[in-house]
Amino acid sequence: MRTQASRNLLDEIKKHICYTELVYQRVNKKLAVDLSKSEVEVLVLAILSDVTNDVEKLRKNYYVTNLPRLVQLEINSFNYCQLYQ
């Protein structure tokens, strides 16, 4: 279970998350799928909403680890743009 601080941080990330064209391409490549932009966004929001996430900040990025899905999101802490999954 996440701490209140982790929940607050993930809520903040969800409110401000942004995507680049490269993000959509990387998600599809890393997961070996062909999701549309909206499907990628739904997936990312679902991952960020999962109560089993672990979130930590290392240098300029947040790392959100979701073990049930075996994925990790790397999100820039300055502009909330997802770097890759």
Secondary structure, DSSP 8 states (H G I E B T S, - for coil): ---HHHHHHHHHHHHH-B--HHHHHHHHHHHT----HHHHHHHHHHHHH-TT-EEEEETTEEEEEETTTTEEEEEETTT-BEEE-
